[in-house]
Amino acid sequence: MWFMTWESASSIISRLEEVAACSRGRMHVTKSGARGVRFEGTERGGPRGRLTVAVHIFSVVLSMLVAAAIV
């Protein structure tokens, strides 16, 4: 999934960290940095394993960012 935003990279990362924190312990942040965030489920998961979400943030122009979420 790709989306474009005018928000700063730090606000996108903090929002995704809030989402992981609001999951009542089912998700936790495993890696967070200036270019993205990665979080995964704490439960064992289904036949394919745990749910892992990695979001990479790219700068298109100075004021517009593109974020790619890989599930």
N, C-alpha and C positions, 0 to 999 in steps of 0.2 A: 504494500500500500504506500502510495506517495501522497504527500500533501504539501502545499505551499503556504507560507505565512509571513506576515510582516513583523511578528514577535521576535524578540532576541533569542539566541540559542540558550542562554541561561534560563529564561522563563519557560521555554519548552521543556528543558531538562527538569526543572523544579516541578512543573506540572505533572510530568510522567512519574517522578518520584512520589508525588502526592497520591497519584492513582495507585501505585504499588503499596503505599502505606495504608490506604483506605480499604484494601482487600481483606482486612481482618486476619492477617497472617498467612494468607494463601499465596502471596507473591512477595518476593524480596529482591532488592536491587543488588546485583552481583558486581556491576561495574558502572561507574559514572565518570564522565569526563567532559571536556569542552566540546567534543565532536559528537557526543551521543550518550546513550544510556542502555544498559542491558539488565533485564530482570527476568526471573524465572519462578515457576511455581514451587511451593515447598512440598506439595503432596507428590506421591509416587507417579501419578498420571495414568494414562491409558496404555494401550498396546504400543504406542509410539514414544512413550516416555513422558517426561515433564514438559509443560508448556514453557517455551522460552521466547521472549520478545527482545529483539535488538533494534534500536532506533539510531540511525546515522543521520547527521545533520550536515547539509552542504550549503554553501553560500553561492547563490546565483549572481546576484548583484549585491552591492553594499547593504541595501535595506531589505532584501527579500531572501528568505531561506527555503530550502526544500528539505523535507524530512522523509526518509524512507524507513518504513517499519517492516522488519522481516520476522515473520512468525514461524 
